[in-house]
Amino acid sequence: MIKHMLCNNCGYDMCGAEYIANTVDSSLAKEGPIYSNNVLLEMNTRPYSEIICPHCKNTGSWTT
């Protein structure tokens, strides 16, 4: 799983907890004994084309 993204519009670098908050759709997560936290994050990551930059509000223009 990629840990940070760079906005191609304004250069904003999203990483850490902010990256997870903006890229993971937690409504899809169903934690259970079969899956580790890393696998759950991998399965529930939104497509980068849908992620909005918190700084410039541009959608879907990211370098990973």
C-alpha angles and dihedrals in degrees: 000000000000112000101202143018134205120217110234091207104053105004095246111163112215114196145144120014091352090056092052093045092053101039106038120078097211092186088075095053118108106179115209143148093273099061131058121217091257092053091048091052091048093050095046102045113126119235109269089234088070099049117106121213108241090213107046099013092232113152127225103352105121139143114209 
